[in-house]
Amino acid sequence: MKYFVNHGYENANYGLTKVLVANLNKGTDATVLNTAAQNLRYVIEQSIATNKGTGKLANDINGFAATVPELSASSELSVQSIPNYKPNESGTVDNDQVIFVNDADSKYRLMNRTINNQTGNDNSDNSLELLVGNDIDNSNPVVQAENLNWEYFLLNYGKLMGYNQDGNFDGFRVDAADNIDADVFDQMGQLMNDMYHMKGNPQNANNHLSYNEGYHSGAARMLNKKGNPQLYMDSGEFYTLENVLGRANNRDNISDLVTNSIVNRQNDVTENEATPNWSFVTNHDQRKNLINRLIIKDHPGIAYIMGSAYKAEYANQAWQEFYADQKKTDKQYAQYNVPAQYAILLSNKDTVPQIYYGDLYNETAQYMQENSIYYDAITTLMKARKQFVSGGQTMTKLSDNLIASVRYGKGVANANSEGTDSLSRTSGMAVIVGNNPQMAEQTISINMGRAHANEQYRNLLDTTDNGLTYNADGAENPETLTTDDNGILEVTVKGYSNPYVSGYLGVWVPVVSGNQDVTTNAATVSADSNKIFESNAALDSHMIYEDFSLYQPEPTSTENHAYNIIAQNAALFNNLGITDFWMAPAYTPFSMSRYNEGYSMTDRYNLGTNANPTKYGSGEELANAIAALHSAGLKVQEDIVMNQMIGFSGQEAVTVTRTNNRGIQIYVNGKTYANQIYFAYTTGGGNGQETYGGKYLSELQSKYPDLFTTRAISTGVAPDPTTRITQWSAKYQNGTSLQNIGIGLAVKLPNGDYAYLNGGNNDKFKTILPEQMGSIGYYVQQELKNKTFLPRQSYGRSSRRQKLRKQRNLVKARLKSTPAAVISISRL
């Protein structure tokens, strides 16, 4: 009452002045307090009438809640409140989680059944369950069936939406694969195998790539056991490239490039033995981390900088720092040796390399409108992979700071092989990389193999004081060099320091006339009938392109929609050697999403409309872009986000416990809470979910009945096609990141028990709300009974004379005008 009187609800006629309410306290007579409260209600209703709405009241209630610890975000106990908390560059606060108690309307919620812990018995390398937003319970059979429905929808997107019969996704990039129940990999692989007959058929499999995002090496063991239904992400290669070449100083030993990944490339001559994988130099997450690192540096001491204190202008400032730093020889923040990292990546055997949009184009410019400083180097290497990179691979440490990677050519297994293909002699590549800019000049010998004896090699990329040269234009080395009788190529190298190279980079390829294509047709490779993907020359012939940045701006026109520009450039992507197009998550994002991208989605099935396109375009433009890429010979994968949803609009009363990202209860500044009612935003999904959620389950059950008879490993229960999820709710979720709504909103009785209404689903709880709150007509009945109210008096004075002073009776019947302010709480 004091707060509202002090914030615009003062009325002397009702005894509500700052002076008169100053002495109200918990010891004041209940009759006085009740009368003052009723008078305040009259004043509030007058304010609503005057303002023709409740907007002011809502703001004032929020302001009041912020002054009460139990009603404010601080009551949720964010780890950001810990003294000296250091923000995480990931941009999320991973340990700010609550889980929904396990008996709350769900018998599933099997936490952390990730990677190899599918049965709950192997914690050797499992990953955390809770990441960000509302965590979807992917152990729930109803959710698992819904996932299959969603995947089927995307794989038939253009056709089902009536946009374009050829505008359908071919496969998936699985987001946050380390953080979801591993059942989903089995089920996705089973669906795609049922649809496309991929097992033991590399042609079909390679036309429908799916690849998991994950940074745990144990995922390779998991996928190998399952017959490789998706490609493993070789995070070891990423970290090794960064630590050996990308750092400013204290670089790791260059020999790590040979051994520190899922594939040992000292002498890699096998087929169908390595774990099928994909690898990268950087991606949208790593670039986001770098920008966040700059934001944290520029704004020290702000604990909530990655949360409520984040501002878009901070990111804009960081980007200007990044662009300026990238162009410097001595960098502080940007990666070093980006061209050299791509030279290793794009010449490696037994991997599918991924190119990042932000390494080809400036990320904050309109889509594909400004080339990055590395565009020429990377695209030269991309085109060369298609023309020259094939055969066995040997990586050799030449000195502590210098390495050579040799691909022997199509049909050439090793240095002693003569080759078995018509392109054996005209294919192959030598990549020479150093990581010491002070390396002395020296001449090195590289064994290109017997098949390449007495052959001319062309200087494709080389380093000078000023940067990189292409096709020997301005190079210090000659335009061509010739191997000796044994296939030995001698090259002069030295250390350099410029914005492109910190050490050395040289790439040599055979001299050929015209273009050639050394990729391998999947029909020519052998296959294991128990596997979907296998690592061989056919899979190596693929190249993935991540087509987006989190920071790409809103388009300035329809013509600048990313989907329209992609369609126009389909032939360019093919010419660059791209075979697989990783599309941005196309889903309509939560309106308050930081990057306005589909990882923060509330509707899985709304991929943009003409009236409300995403920042990439409309769903129809998307389908047409997919069809254009198909016409150019590319396949298209959608970024599928099964871990979380963000921005639900409806609330439920859920019972929660404060935990870390593994669902383990934690204390923050000595405090915690468990089994507390929390009014979380858990319901919604949008019109798309309402229309398409579960829509195709009957069709799937008819076409592929095995999907719903195969028991999931984590639960022993098959996906349940009988229940359609047309609206998400808490029973299909594990928990949520803290939502900053306060943990004390549910009313408690003096003994600490929650005050439940009788009836409905709450028959178990026989306690009732205080009569003042539980009875709509309580105050009206009191007015009619007492015929009194107390205007103009000091509520702090409780003398008998003042209590009994006769007042004007202005009581009006308000039964019809009194809102039902208390709703039934459904305990989950």
N, C-alpha and C positions, 0 to 999 in steps of 0.2 A: 504494500500500500504506500509506504514511504516513497519507493522508487517511482511509482506512477504519478503520485501527487507532485513529486519533484521534476517530472518530465512531461508536463503539459496537461495533467488531468486534475488541476486544482479548481475547486468550486466552493466558495464560502457558504453558499446556500445549503450545501450538504455537509457542512462542517469539515470539508477537505481542503485545508490549507497547510502549508509547510510547517507553520507554527503549531497548529492543532494536532497534527499527526506525529510531531517530533518525539513525543514520549511514549508512543505505542511500543510495546514489547511483548515477549511471550508470557509475561506475568499479568498483563492487562486482562480484566474480566472478559470472559468469552462473549457475553452479551454485547459488550462495547465493541469488541473486535468484529463480531458478526454483523452488527449494524453498520460499522464503518465499511466493511467489505461490500455490503449490499449497496450502500450509497455510492461507493466507487464504481460499482457495476452500472448504476444509473448514469454516472458521468461518462463512463466508457461508451455506453449506448448512445448518448447524446453526441459524442465525438464521431462515432460511426455514421450517424445520420448527417451531421454537419459535413463530414468529408466524403459522404456518398460512397463509402467503401471501408474495408478493413485494412487497407494498405498501411496506414499509419500505426494502427494497433499491432499489426504483425511485426513491423520494425521495432516497435517499443517492447514487445514481448521478447524478441530476439536480443534486444539490448539488455533487458532485465536478466534473461537467461545467462548472458555473458558475465554477469556480476555474481552469479551463484556457482561455485565450483562444481557442484554435482550436475548442473545443467549445462555446463560449458564443455568445449572440446578438451580442456585441460584434464577433466575427470577421466578421460579415456587413457591417460598415462602414455603419451607418446614418448618414445625413446629420445626424441629431439629435445625434450625438456631436461635430459640428463646434463649436469654441468660439464662444460667443455666437449659437448657432443660435436663430432665432426661429420658434416654432411657427406653422403655417398654420391660419387660421381654418376652412378647409374640413374639418378634422378628419382628413385623410389626409396622408401623407408621400409626395408624388407621385414624388419622385426616389429612393425606396427600392425599387428593382426589380432583378430578375435576369431575363435572357432565356435561354431554352433554345436551345442552339446550333443553327444552322439545318439541319445535316445529322443532327440527332438524331431519327431515326425519322419525319421529316416533310420533304417537299420544298416545303412551302408556307411558312407563317409570313411572309407578306408584310407587313412592318411599315409602319405609318403610311399605309396606302392609304385615307385618310380624306377626306371631303368631295370636293374636286376633284382629289385626287391618286390617283385610282382606278387609273390606269395607271402610276403612279410617276414621272410627268413634269411634275407641276405642284405645286410647294411654295409657291405664292403665299399660300394660306390654309388649308393642311392642319393637322390637329390631332394631338396626341400620341396614341400607341397605348395606352400602359400607364397604368392609372388606379388600380385597387385590386383586391386579391385575385388569384385565378388568372385571367389574361387569356385569354379564349377566342379561338382562331384562326379568325376569321370569313372568312378567305380560303380555308380548307380546304373542298373540295367536299363532303366527308362532313359537316362541320359545317353547311355551307349547307343541305344536305338535311335535317339534323336541325332546323335553325331552321324550315324550312317545315313539318315534321311538328308541331313545338311550336305554331306559329301556328295550324295547322289544328285542333289539339286545343283551343286556347283559344277559337277562333271557333265551336266546337261543344261547348263545355265541359259545359253542363248536360245536353245530349242524350247525349253519349258516356259520361258518368258515371252516367246514369240518375237524375239528381236532379230536373231540371225541363226539359221540352222547350223552354221559352222562356228558359232560364237561360244563354244563350250570349253571349259578348262580341261587340260589333259592330265593333271596331277597336282601335287601339293608341295609347298614348303611348309613344314609343320613347326609352328612357333612354340617356343618354350617346351620343347619335347622332354627336357630333363625334369619338368615340373608337373607332369600329368601321369595319371595311372597308365602303366604300360600296356594294359589291355587294348587301348585305342590303336596301338600300332598293329596288333594282331588283326583287329577288326577292320581297320582301313586296308591293310594288305589283302585281307580275305575278300572285301568288297571289290577292290580293283582287280584282283585275280579272277573273281567271278565274272566281272564285266569285260575284261580284256584278255583273259587267258595268258597271263604273264609268266607263270612258273614254268621254267624250262624252255622258255621262248624269248630269247633276248631281243628279237625284233619288236615284239609286242611290249615287252618290259621297257625297253629304251625309248619307246614312243610315249611312255606314261611315267616319267620320273616322279618320284616323291623323295624328299630329302628333309631330314630332321635337323632342327637347330638344337645344339646342346654342347656343353663344354666339359662333360664328364667322359673320360676315356673308357669307362666301363660300359658305355652304350655300344661300343663296338662288339664286345662279348655278347651283349643282349641280342643285337641284330644278327650276329653270326649264328646264334642258336636258333633264331626264328626263320632262317633261310633268307635273310636280308630283304625284308619287305620294303625298306626305305634305305636311302644312302646315309651313312654315318658322316657327321660333320667332323673333319679332322682339325679340331681346335689346337692340337699340338703343333701343326704346321703354322697356324696363325701366330701362336706365341713365339715359336722359334724364329720366324721371319722378323717379328717385332724386336726380339731380344738380341738377335745377331746383327740386323741391319737397320731397324727403325729407331733405335735409341740414339740419344745425343752422345752418350759416352758410356763407359763400362759395358761395352758390347760383349756378348757371349762368344765363345769359341766358334769360329766359322764352320768347324766340322759338325756342329750340331745340325746344320742344314742337311746333313747326310742321314742322320739317325733319329732325330727327335720329332718323329711324326708317326702316324699309323703304318707308314711304309718305310723300310730301310732301303735307301737308294744307292748304296755303295756299289751294288751290282744287281740291278733289278731287271731280270730277264724273263720272269715267269708270266704266265697268263692264268687267270681264274684262281689265283691264290690269295691275293691281298684282299682285305676288307673293302668292299665297294664304298667309296667315300666321295665327298666334295670338300673343297678347301678354298680359302680366300685370304686376301691381304687385309681388307677392312670391310665393314658393312655399316648399315645405318646405326646400329647400337654402339659400335666402337666410335663412330664419329660423334654421336650424341654424348658419349662419355667424355670425349675430349672437350667438347663445347662446355659441358657442365663443369669440367675441371677448371676451365678458364673463369666461369661464372663464380665458382667458389673462391678462386684466387682473388678475383676483383672485388669481392664483397666479403671480406673476412669477418668472422665472429657472428655471422647471422645463422643461427642453428637451423632455422626453418627455410633456408634459401632454396632448398629443393622441394619445399612444400608450399605452405601458404604465403611465404615471402617471395616466391619466384615471380619475376616479371619478364615479359617478352623483350623489353628493351635491354635487359641484361644479356640475353642471347644475341641480340643484334650487335651489341658492343663486342661480345666474344667472337662473333664471326668476323668482324673487321680485324680483330687481333690475329685470328687464324689465317685469314687471307694474306695479311702482311707478313706474318711469320713464315708461311709456306714459301714465299718468294725469296726468303733470306738463305744465305749460305749457312750461317750459324743459327739454327732454329732452336727455339725454346719449347714449343708445344707441338708443332706439326711433325709428322713422321719424316724421318730421313729415308733416303734410298728407295722411294716408292717405285721408280722404274726397275731397279734391280730386284725388288721383291716380286714384281710382276713377271720379270724375266725368269726367275726361278719357278714361280707358280705355273706359268704358261708353258714351260718346257718339261714339267714333271710328268713322269709316267704313273699309272695307277691312281689317278684322281680325276675328278671333274672340277676344273677351276671355275671360280665365280668372280665376275667383274662387278665392281660397285659403281653405280651411277655417279656418285660424288667424286670419284677419281677421274671421271671423264668430263664432267660438267660442274660448273659452279653451282652449289646447291641452293643458294638463296636467290638466284636469278630465275626468270621465267623458264619453264621447262625446256631443256635442251638448247637454250639460247646462247649460253656462254661456255666455251670450252675451258677446261681447267688447264693448268700449266703442264700437266702430264698427258694430255690427250694424245699428242703425236706419238709419244713413246709407247703408251699402252696399246693404242690401236695398231701401231706397227707390229707389236708382238702378237696381238690377237690374230691379225691376218697371217703372220708367219706360222702360227701354230697349225692353221689349216693347211698351209702349203708344205711345211717341212717337218713338223714334230711327230715322230713315229718311231717304232722299234724299241729295242732295249735301252736301258739308261745306266750310265755309270757316273757317280759323283765322286770326285777326287780332291782331297785336300792337298793343295800345292805348297802352302806355307801356313803359318799361324793366322794369316789374314787374307788368304786367297783360295778360291775353290773353282773347279771347273766341272760343269755338268754337261755330259755328252749324250745326245740321242742319236742312235746309229742309223736310223732310217727305216722306211717301211720294209718289213720282211727281213730286217737285219737284227738278230737277237743280241749279238755281242761284238766285241772288237775282232774276233777271229772269224766271224761269219761273212760269207760272200754275198748273202742276200738272196731272197726268193721271189722278189717282186720286181716288176718293170720299173718301179720308182725307187728301188733300193739305193741306187747310186746318187740320184738327184735329190734325195731327201736326207733328213738329219739336221742336227743343230749343235753348236757349241756355245754355251753360256759361261762367261768368265766373270766372277763377282769377287770383289774385295771389300773389306770393311774398315780399312785403315787409310785415311787420306794422306798419311806421311809415308806410305809404302814406297820404297826406292824403285827406280826403273829397273826392269828385268825382262828377259825373254824366256817364255815358258813353252813347254812342249805338251801338246794335247793329242792323245791318241783317238783319232776319228774312226779308226777301224780299217781292217784290210779291204773292205768293200769300197773304201774311199781313197785308195792309194792314187797318188799323182792326179788329184782333183783340185780344181779351183774353188775357193770359198770366197764369198762376198762379205764385205764389211757392212752388215746390216745396221748395227748400233755400236757406237764407240764413244769414249769419253775424252773431253778436252778440258782445258782450263775454264772455258766459258759454259760448258754444259754437255749436251749430247749431240752427236752427229748421226745423220741418217744416210745410208747408202754411200758412206765415205765422203759426203759433202763437207769439206772442212776438217776432215779427220787427220790425225797425226799418223795413224797406221795407213798402209796402202789400201786402195780400193779392193784389191783381191790378194789372196795368198794361196799358195799351192802346197798340198801335202807331199810328203816324200814317198818313196817306194813302199813304206810300211803304213802309210796313212797318218803320219805324224804331222800336225799343224803347229808351226811355231809363231807365237804372237808376242809382241812387245807390250808390256803393261806397266803402269805406275799409279801411285795414289793421286787422287784429285779431290778438290773441295769446291763445290759449286751448289746452286740451289737444287740440282737434280741428283747429284752423286756425291757421297761422302765415302770415298774409297775408289772403287773402279767398277765399271760395267762395260762388257764387250759381248756382242752376239755375232756369230758367223754362221752362214748358211751356204749350201752349194750354189754355184752359178747355174741358173737354168734359163731357158728361153720361154717366155710365156708363163701362164699360170698352171699350177697343178694342184690336185687335191689328194692329200695322203690319208684322209679319214677312212675308217674301216666300216664296211657294211655289217650290221649285226647278223645278217644271214650267213656270214662266212665264219663265224666263231662257234666253238663247241659250247655246249650248255649242260648244266647240272639240272636234272628234272626236279630236284628238291629246292631249288633256289629261284628267287625272282630276279635279283640283280647280282651280276658278277663283274669283277674288275678285270677288264681285258681291253684290247685295242678298240673294240666297238664302243664301249662305255667311255673310254678315254677320248673318243672323238667328239664328245659333247662339251659344251661350254655354256655355263649359266650366266645370265645377266640380271642383276638386281636393278630394277628399273626406277627406283625412287629414293628420295631422301626424306627424313622426317621434317626437314626444314624447308622443303620446296614451298614457295608461297602460293597463295590463292591465285588462280589464273586471272588475267586481266580481261579475257574475252573467251567466247566459246571456242574460237580458233586455237587458243592457247591451252585448251583442256589437254591434259597429258594423253588421254586415250586417242584424241584426234591426231596429235603429233606422232604418237607411236605408230598409228596406222599409216601415216604418210611416210614414215621412215623404215618400214618393214624390210625393204630391199637393202637398206644400209646395214641393218642388224645382221642380215644374212651374209653380206659381203665381209663383215668383220669377223665372221666365223661363229657367231652366236647361234646356238641350237635350241636353247631353252630359256624362256623368258619368265623370270620370277616377278610376278605382278605384285604391286603394293596391296595390302589388305584392303579390299574394295568396299568394305562395309561402312554404312553411315555411322559416323562417330558420335559419341556423347558431346553435347553442345559445349561443354566446358573442357573438352580435351585440350591438352597443352599444345599438341602439334596438329590437331584436327585430322587425325589419321585413324585408320580402322582397327588398330590394336585396342583402342578405347571405344568399343562398340556396345550399343544397347540392342541392336537388331541385326541378327546374323543374315537375314534374308534380304535386307534392303541395301542394294549395291548402288544406290543413287537413282534419282528420277530426273526427267527433264525439268520439272519444276524445282526440285531440290537436289541438284547434283552434288556429289562429293567434290573435294578439291581436285580430283583426277578427272571427273566428268560424270556423265549419266550411265546407267546400266546399259542402255542401248548403245552408247558410244563404246563402252567396254566390250560388248559382244562384237561390235564391228571391228574393233582393234584386234581382238583375238582372231577373228576370221581373216583379217589382213595378214597377221603374222603366220597363220596356217598357210595362206596362199604363198608366202615367201619361204615356206619350208621349215618354220620354227614350231616348236611346241610351247605351251603356256601352262605355267603352274600358278595356282592361287596360294597366297599366304593364308593358311587356315589357323585360326586362333581358338583353340579348344580349352585353354587354361582358365581364362577369365572373361568376365563381362564387366562393363563399367557404366555407371550412370543410370541405373534403374530409377524409375520415378515413383514407385509405390513402396510403402513401408509395411513391415510386419514387426510384431513383437517377438523377438527371438531370444533364446537363452544363450548367453555367451560366456566364454572364459578368455581372459587376456593371455596371449601366447606370442611366441616368436614365429618365424617362418616355417618351422617344422611342427607347429601345433603343440609345443611344449609350454606350459604356463611359465611366465616370467614375472619378475618384480622390476618396477621402474621407480627409482628413488625410494626404495623400501616399501612400495605399495603394489598391490595387485588386486584383481577381482576375479571371481569365478561364479558361474551359475547366476549371472545377473541378467535381468531383462533389458534389452537394448532395442530401440525402435529403428532397426536398420532398413536401408533402402534395398529391398531384395526382389521386388516384383516388377514385371514389365517384360519387354522384349519387342514392342512395337507392332505395327500392322503386319510387317513381314512375318514375324514369328506367329502371329495369330492366324495368318493365311496359310503359310507353308510349313509350319512346325508339325512334324509327323505326317504330313500330307501323303508322302510316298511310301509309307511303311507297308501298306497292303500290297502295293506293287512290288516292293522289294521282297516281301515275304513270298509272293507268288513266283517271282523270277529266280530268287536266290534263297531258298528256304534254309540253307545251311547257315546263313548269317544268324538265324534266330534259334538254332538248335545247338550251336557250338558254345559250350560253357566258357565263360571268361575265367582266366586263371586266378585272378585276384579274389573273386567271389564264389566261383563254382556255379554261377547262374548265367544263363544266356541273355543277351539283350532282349528287352521286353517290347514287342511291337504293338501291344494292346493299348498303351497309354500315349496320347499325343501331348506334347508340351506346346501348348499354344500361348502360354504365359509362364515365364520363369518365376520361381518362388524359392524360399529358403530351403525347402525340403530337397532341392536339387543342387544345393551348394554346401561346401565345406565350411565356409566362413567368409570373412571379408577383411580388407584393410580397414583401419580406423576411418570412420566417416565424419568425424568432427561434429557429432550431434549431441554428445553428452551421454554419460552412462547412468545418470540419476533421474531420467525423465519419468520412469514408472513410479507411481505413488506407493509409499510404504507406510505401514502402521507404526505406532510408537515402538512396538516390540521388534521391528525390523522385518516383519513379514510383508510380502507384497499384498496390496489391497485389490482383491479380485472381485468382479461382479459375479453374483450367483447366476446359474443357468447356462444354457448353451453348451459349449465344449469345456466349460470350466467347472463342471459339477464336482470334480475332484477337490476343488478348493472352496471350502465353506466360509472363508472369511469374506467380509464385504467392505466396500469403500465406506469411509466416514459418511454419515447421512448428508452432511452439507454438500458432498460431491456426488453421492450416488442417487439422490432424489432430485429430479428436475424441479419439483415444486417446493423444495425445502424452504427457500427464503420467502416465497409468496405465502406459504402457510404460516410462517413465523410472523409476517407482517399482519396478516388477517387476525392472528391470535393476539398479538401485542398492541396493534394499532399505534405503534410509536416508532419514531426514528429520531436521531440526535443530530440536528444540524447545528453549526456554529459553536459547538462546544469543544473544549480541549479534551480529546480522548484519553489523555494521560491522567486526568483527574477522575478519580473513581469514587467520589463521595456519594453517599446514599441520596443526598438532596439532588445532586446532578443527575443521577441515574433515574430518579422518579419524576424529574421535571417534565410537565406535560408539553408535548410538541404538537405541531400541526400534523394532521394525518393526511399524508399525500400518497398513501399506499394505493397502488393500482394493480389490478389483477394482471399478472404477467405469465400466466401458465403457457399461453400460446406463443409468446415472444421469447421464452427462455430456450436457448439452444441446448441440444443434448450434447454436452461437452465431453462426456465420458463415454468411450466406446468399449465394447467387450474386448478383452485381451485374450488372444488365442495363443496359448503356450505351445511353442514349437519344440 
